[in-house]
Amino acid sequence: MTRLVMVFMTVALVFEPSWALAKERLKVIYSAVSGVYAGFWVARAAEVFDRHGLSVELIYVPSASKVVQAMLGGESPVAGGGGKPVVDADLAGADLVIFGGVVNVPAFYLIARPEIRSVQELKGKPVGVSRIGSSSDFTMRYVLKKFGLEPDRDVPILQMGGMMEIGIGIAQGVIVAGTLSSPSNLPALKAGARVLVDMGKAGVAFPHTALLTRRSYLKTNEDVVRRFLKGYAEAVHLVFTQKELAKKVIGVYTRTADPEVLEVTWQYAVDYVEKIPYPTREGLRETLAQSTHPRARTAQPDMFVDDRLVQELEQQGFFKRLWGK
């Protein structure tokens, strides 16, 4: 019996059993091969979702803007993705809603090739984001404006498709800079690239990664969403407290056994993932402030959030039992 299997069996004894529940099949999308989704991966690999009566299939759809398209197309009722595309979709009439928060700061690094020493030196040179309208795109535009550069006019912004593609693009010189998370930043850094801005430590609130569903689905399947939320929260606890388990699972989803990649990705997760998954209303205010949609001027954060299940679990002492405080 492998040590990993033994850890999984130990985990099965720790949390409250829900095996008596009928298994509900649930497709869940995640938007990046990034440490922010370690909770999703561990919940699936360690069968935490199963103990809450859910048979979860994880589906990778690169870029939060494509996640929104997939959800609106009926591919999945629950997802992890950036809050900005949700705001954009809802302002246009969609019924998406944020029911929890995963990362509430823009946990991206603005990384540039070694010859670029400042943000101002990006003028006239191509930079990369995953998709136009994605969280990485929002962060890139936010940084450029803060440093006096006009996106598109002063700095061409290219769609690269995903995080890994941005990192490879920087390493190969296709673009000179990009917004990256871990572990996608490592190929560029190993090729000599430098971090120009660590947005996660810039003191800015932003719905970088959130738990998403449709209001119509939440209304008719509230208990399924509740069980998903409980399983996810328990898995986040495992990410923080069972490092070796978490790193093994991260290795499966990042398809690497490189110890440096596993360590950096795990550290990125514990640095930025919320222990109690409340979404950020402050970050949604910032998102609305940057939006060019006419309805954004009068919109309020609560139009995009329904976090009553997180509140319910906290009031029941669920998170206190998990974290011991």
C-alpha positions as CSV (number, residue, x, y, z in Angstrom):
1,M,0.0,0.0,0.0
2,T,1.5,3.3,-1.0
3,R,1.9,6.2,1.4
4,L,-0.4,8.3,-0.7
5,V,-3.2,5.8,-0.5
6,M,-2.6,5.5,3.3
7,V,-3.0,9.3,3.6
8,F,-6.2,9.2,1.5
9,M,-7.6,6.5,3.9
10,T,-6.6,8.6,6.9
11,V,-8.3,11.6,5.4
12,A,-11.5,9.5,4.9
13,L,-11.7,9.1,8.7
14,V,-11.1,12.7,9.6
15,F,-14.2,14.4,8.1
16,E,-17.8,13.9,8.8
17,P,-19.1,11.0,6.7
18,S,-21.8,11.5,4.1
19,W,-21.6,8.2,2.4
20,A,-25.3,7.6,3.0
21,L,-26.1,10.3,0.5
22,A,-27.0,9.2,-3.0
23,K,-24.1,10.1,-5.4
24,E,-24.9,13.2,-7.5
25,R,-22.9,13.5,-10.7
26,L,-21.5,17.0,-11.0
27,K,-19.3,18.5,-13.7
28,V,-17.1,21.2,-12.4
29,I,-14.9,23.5,-14.6
30,Y,-11.6,25.1,-13.5
31,S,-9.9,27.8,-15.5
32,A,-6.1,27.4,-15.1
33,V,-3.4,24.9,-14.3
34,S,-2.5,26.9,-11.2
35,G,-2.0,26.5,-7.5
36,V,-5.2,28.4,-6.8
37,Y,-7.1,25.2,-7.8
38,A,-5.2,22.9,-5.4
39,G,-8.4,22.7,-3.4
40,F,-10.4,21.4,-6.4
41,W,-7.7,18.9,-7.2
42,V,-7.3,17.5,-3.7
43,A,-11.0,17.3,-3.2
44,R,-11.3,15.1,-6.3
45,A,-8.2,13.0,-5.7
46,A,-8.8,12.4,-2.0
47,E,-12.5,11.6,-2.6
48,V,-13.6,14.4,-0.3
49,F,-16.4,15.3,-2.7
50,D,-17.5,11.6,-2.6
51,R,-18.0,11.8,1.1
52,H,-20.5,14.5,0.5
53,G,-22.5,12.4,-2.0
54,L,-21.0,14.0,-5.1
55,S,-19.3,12.2,-8.0
56,V,-17.4,15.2,-9.4
57,E,-15.8,15.3,-12.8
58,L,-13.2,18.1,-13.1
59,I,-13.0,19.8,-16.6
60,Y,-10.2,22.1,-17.5
61,V,-11.3,25.1,-19.7
62,P,-8.4,27.6,-20.1
63,S,-9.3,31.2,-19.3
64,A,-12.1,32.4,-17.1
65,S,-13.9,34.1,-20.0
66,K,-14.2,30.7,-21.8
67,V,-15.4,29.2,-18.5
68,V,-18.3,31.7,-18.5
69,Q,-19.1,30.8,-22.1
70,A,-19.1,27.1,-21.2
71,M,-21.4,27.6,-18.2
72,L,-23.9,29.7,-20.2
73,G,-23.8,26.9,-22.8
74,G,-24.8,24.4,-20.2
75,E,-21.6,22.4,-20.1
76,S,-21.3,22.7,-16.3
77,P,-23.4,24.2,-13.5
78,V,-20.5,24.9,-11.1
79,A,-17.0,26.3,-11.8
80,G,-14.0,28.1,-10.6
81,G,-13.1,31.2,-12.5
82,G,-12.4,34.9,-12.4
83,G,-15.0,37.3,-11.1
84,K,-14.6,39.8,-13.9
85,P,-16.1,37.7,-16.7
86,V,-19.0,37.0,-14.4
87,V,-19.6,40.8,-13.9
88,D,-19.3,41.3,-17.7
89,A,-21.8,38.5,-18.4
90,D,-24.3,39.6,-15.8
91,L,-24.2,43.2,-16.9
92,A,-25.2,41.9,-20.3
93,G,-28.1,39.9,-18.8
94,A,-26.7,36.6,-17.7
95,D,-27.7,34.9,-14.4
96,L,-24.3,33.8,-13.1
97,V,-23.5,34.3,-9.5
98,I,-20.4,34.1,-7.2
99,F,-21.2,31.9,-4.2
100,G,-17.7,31.7,-2.8
101,G,-14.2,33.1,-3.0
102,V,-11.0,31.2,-3.8
103,V,-8.5,34.0,-4.2
104,N,-9.4,37.6,-3.4
105,V,-6.4,39.5,-4.7
106,P,-4.9,39.7,-8.3
107,A,-2.5,36.8,-7.7
108,F,-0.6,37.4,-10.9
109,Y,3.0,38.3,-11.5
110,L,3.8,40.7,-14.3
111,I,6.8,38.9,-15.7
112,A,9.1,40.3,-18.4
113,R,12.1,39.2,-20.4
114,P,15.5,40.1,-18.9
115,E,16.0,43.1,-21.2
116,I,12.9,44.7,-19.8
117,R,13.7,46.5,-16.5
118,S,10.5,48.5,-15.8
119,V,6.9,48.6,-16.8
120,Q,7.5,51.8,-18.8
121,E,9.9,49.9,-21.1
122,L,6.9,47.8,-22.3
123,K,5.8,50.7,-24.5
124,G,5.5,49.6,-28.1
125,K,6.2,45.9,-27.3
126,P,3.8,43.0,-27.3
127,V,2.6,41.5,-24.0
128,G,0.5,38.4,-23.4
129,V,-2.7,37.5,-21.5
130,S,-4.7,34.3,-21.6
131,R,-7.8,35.8,-23.2
132,I,-9.2,39.3,-23.7
133,G,-11.7,39.9,-21.0
134,S,-10.1,37.4,-18.6
135,S,-8.7,38.1,-15.1
136,S,-5.1,38.1,-16.5
137,D,-6.2,40.7,-19.1
138,F,-7.8,42.8,-16.4
139,T,-4.7,42.7,-14.3
140,M,-2.4,43.6,-17.3
141,R,-4.6,46.6,-18.2
142,Y,-4.8,47.7,-14.6
143,V,-1.0,47.6,-14.2
144,L,-0.3,49.4,-17.5
145,K,-2.7,52.2,-16.6
146,K,-1.2,52.6,-13.1
147,F,2.2,53.1,-14.8
148,G,0.9,55.7,-17.3
149,L,0.5,53.4,-20.3
150,E,-2.6,53.0,-22.4
151,P,-3.4,49.4,-23.1
152,D,-3.6,48.5,-26.8
153,R,-2.5,52.0,-27.9
154,D,0.8,52.1,-26.1
155,V,1.2,48.4,-25.5
156,P,-0.2,45.7,-27.8
157,I,-2.0,42.9,-25.9
158,L,-2.0,39.5,-27.4
159,Q,-4.3,36.5,-26.5
160,M,-2.1,33.5,-25.8
161,G,-4.7,31.0,-24.9
162,G,-3.7,30.1,-21.4
163,M,-1.1,30.5,-18.6
164,M,1.3,27.9,-19.9
165,E,1.3,29.5,-23.3
166,I,2.1,32.9,-21.8
167,G,5.1,31.5,-20.0
168,I,6.4,29.8,-23.1
169,G,5.7,32.9,-25.2
170,I,8.0,34.9,-22.9
171,A,10.7,32.3,-22.9
172,Q,10.7,32.1,-26.7
173,G,10.5,35.9,-27.2
174,V,7.1,35.9,-28.9
175,I,6.0,38.4,-26.3
176,V,8.2,40.5,-23.9
177,A,5.9,40.2,-20.8
178,G,2.8,38.6,-19.5
179,T,0.6,38.1,-16.4
180,L,1.3,34.7,-14.9
181,S,0.5,32.6,-11.9
182,S,2.5,29.6,-10.5
183,P,3.6,27.2,-11.9
184,S,3.3,28.8,-15.3
185,N,5.8,31.5,-14.4
186,L,8.7,29.0,-13.9
187,P,9.6,28.4,-17.6
188,A,10.0,32.1,-18.1
189,L,11.9,32.7,-14.9
190,K,14.3,29.8,-15.7
191,A,14.9,31.5,-19.1
192,G,16.1,34.6,-17.3
193,A,12.8,36.6,-17.1
194,R,12.2,38.9,-14.1
195,V,9.2,39.9,-12.0
196,L,8.3,43.5,-12.6
197,V,5.2,43.6,-10.3
198,D,3.8,41.1,-7.8
199,M,0.1,42.1,-8.0
200,G,-0.9,39.7,-5.2
201,K,1.1,41.9,-2.7
202,A,0.0,45.3,-4.2
203,G,-2.8,45.8,-1.7
204,V,-5.5,45.6,-4.3
205,A,-8.7,43.5,-3.8
206,F,-9.8,41.6,-6.8
207,P,-12.0,38.5,-7.5
208,H,-9.1,36.6,-9.1
209,T,-10.7,33.2,-8.6
210,A,-14.3,32.6,-7.4
211,L,-16.8,29.8,-7.0
212,L,-19.4,30.2,-9.7
213,T,-22.8,28.9,-10.5
214,R,-26.1,30.1,-12.1
215,R,-28.8,31.7,-9.9
216,S,-31.3,29.3,-11.4
217,Y,-29.2,26.3,-10.6
218,L,-28.5,27.5,-7.0
219,K,-32.3,28.0,-6.5
220,T,-33.2,24.5,-7.5
221,N,-30.0,22.6,-6.4
222,E,-29.0,24.5,-3.2
223,D,-28.0,21.3,-1.3
224,V,-25.7,20.2,-4.1
225,V,-23.9,23.5,-4.0
226,R,-23.8,23.3,-0.2
227,R,-22.2,19.8,-0.4
228,F,-19.7,21.0,-3.0
229,L,-18.8,24.0,-0.9
230,K,-18.2,21.8,2.2
231,G,-16.1,19.3,0.2
232,Y,-14.1,22.1,-1.3
233,A,-13.5,23.8,2.1
234,E,-12.3,20.5,3.6
235,A,-9.9,20.0,0.8
236,V,-8.4,23.5,1.2
237,H,-7.7,22.5,4.8
238,L,-5.9,19.4,3.5
239,V,-3.8,21.6,1.2
240,F,-2.7,23.7,4.1
241,T,-2.1,20.8,6.6
242,Q,-1.2,17.8,4.4
243,K,1.7,19.3,2.4
244,E,3.0,16.0,0.9
245,L,-0.5,14.9,-0.1
246,A,-1.2,18.3,-1.7
247,K,2.1,18.2,-3.6
248,K,1.5,14.7,-4.9
249,V,-1.9,15.7,-6.2
250,I,-0.5,19.0,-7.7
251,G,2.0,16.8,-9.5
252,V,-0.9,14.8,-11.1
253,Y,-2.7,17.9,-12.4
254,T,0.4,19.9,-13.5
255,R,1.8,16.7,-15.0
256,T,5.2,17.1,-13.4
257,A,7.4,15.4,-10.7
258,D,9.8,18.4,-10.6
259,P,10.3,19.1,-6.9
260,E,10.7,22.8,-7.5
261,V,7.5,23.1,-9.5
262,L,5.6,21.2,-6.8
263,E,7.0,23.3,-4.0
264,V,6.4,26.6,-5.7
265,T,2.9,25.7,-6.7
266,W,2.0,24.5,-3.2
267,Q,3.4,27.7,-1.7
268,Y,1.5,29.8,-4.1
269,A,-1.7,28.1,-3.0
270,V,-1.2,28.6,0.7
271,D,-0.1,32.2,0.1
272,Y,-3.2,33.2,-1.7
273,V,-6.2,30.7,-1.3
274,E,-8.8,31.8,1.3
275,K,-9.2,29.5,4.2
276,I,-12.9,30.6,4.6
277,P,-14.2,31.0,1.1
278,Y,-15.9,34.4,1.3
279,P,-15.9,36.4,-2.0
280,T,-14.6,39.9,-2.1
281,R,-17.2,42.7,-2.5
282,E,-14.3,45.3,-2.4
283,G,-12.7,43.5,-5.4
284,L,-16.0,43.6,-7.3
285,R,-16.3,47.3,-6.7
286,E,-12.8,47.7,-8.3
287,T,-14.0,45.5,-11.2
288,L,-17.1,47.7,-11.7
289,A,-15.0,50.9,-11.5
290,Q,-12.8,49.6,-14.3
291,S,-15.7,48.4,-16.5
292,T,-16.8,50.4,-19.5
293,H,-20.3,48.8,-19.5
294,P,-23.0,51.6,-19.1
295,R,-24.7,49.6,-16.3
296,A,-21.5,49.3,-14.3
297,R,-21.9,52.9,-13.0
298,T,-25.0,52.0,-11.0
299,A,-24.3,48.3,-10.3
300,Q,-23.5,47.1,-6.8
301,P,-21.3,44.1,-5.7
302,D,-24.3,42.3,-4.2
303,M,-25.8,42.0,-7.7
304,F,-23.2,39.4,-8.4
305,V,-22.8,37.6,-5.1
306,D,-24.8,35.1,-3.1
307,D,-22.6,33.9,-0.2
308,R,-25.3,32.8,2.2
309,L,-24.1,29.2,2.1
310,V,-20.7,30.3,3.3
311,Q,-22.4,32.4,6.0
312,E,-24.6,29.4,7.0
313,L,-21.6,27.1,7.4
314,E,-19.7,29.7,9.4
315,Q,-22.7,30.2,11.7
316,Q,-22.9,26.4,12.2
317,G,-19.3,26.3,13.3
318,F,-18.1,24.3,10.3
319,F,-15.0,26.4,9.6
320,K,-14.2,26.6,13.3
321,R,-14.2,22.8,13.5
322,L,-11.9,22.6,10.5
323,W,-9.4,25.2,11.5
324,G,-9.8,25.1,15.3
325,K,-10.5,28.8,15.7
